[in-house]
Amino acid sequence: MIAGDDRVNPLPQGIALFDIVAAAEKKLHVEAEAKRYARYSGPRFDHLIAQQIDWYRAWL
């Protein structure tokens, strides 16, 4: 999950990091117009945490 407007880890850098992961099955989620910490509270958090919980249920 990448914040689309992250100034510490810009979007192109986040995508490059995702691309080098050698996993056969992977999924990238970009939260458009989100700043670095926007995903830790409020409506963005609710949306993103649901995706993370789904991942844990599938893989753990």
C-alpha positions in Angstrom: 0.0 0.0 0.0 1.4 3.3 -1.1 0.2 6.8 -0.3 -0.1 8.6 -3.6 1.1 11.9 -2.3 3.9 10.7 0.1 6.8 13.1 0.0 9.1 10.9 2.0 8.7 7.8 -0.2 7.4 9.2 -3.5 5.0 7.2 -5.6 7.6 6.2 -8.3 9.9 4.9 -5.6 7.1 2.9 -3.9 6.2 1.3 -7.2 9.9 0.5 -7.9 10.1 -1.2 -4.5 6.9 -3.2 -5.3 8.3 -4.2 -8.7 11.4 -5.8 -7.2 9.5 -8.1 -4.8 9.9 -11.6 -6.2 6.6 -13.0 -5.0 4.5 -14.8 -7.6 1.3 -13.4 -6.3 1.2 -9.8 -5.1 -1.1 -6.8 -5.3 -0.3 -3.1 -5.2 -2.7 -0.6 -3.8 -2.1 3.1 -4.2 -4.2 5.4 -2.1 -4.5 8.3 -4.4 -3.9 11.8 -3.0 -3.1 10.4 0.4 -0.2 11.9 2.3 2.3 9.7 4.3 0.3 9.4 7.5 -3.2 9.7 6.2 -3.7 6.0 6.2 -3.4 5.7 10.0 -6.7 7.3 10.9 -10.2 8.2 9.6 -11.9 6.9 6.5 -8.7 6.0 4.7 -7.7 3.8 7.7 -11.1 2.0 7.6 -10.7 1.3 3.9 -7.1 0.1 4.1 -7.3 -1.9 7.3 -10.1 -4.0 5.7 -7.8 -4.9 2.8 -5.0 -5.8 5.2 -7.3 -8.0 7.3 -8.4 -9.8 4.1 -4.8 -10.4 3.3 -4.1 -11.9 6.7 -7.2 -14.1 6.5 -6.0 -15.4 3.1 -2.4 -16.0 4.0 -2.1 -16.8 7.7 
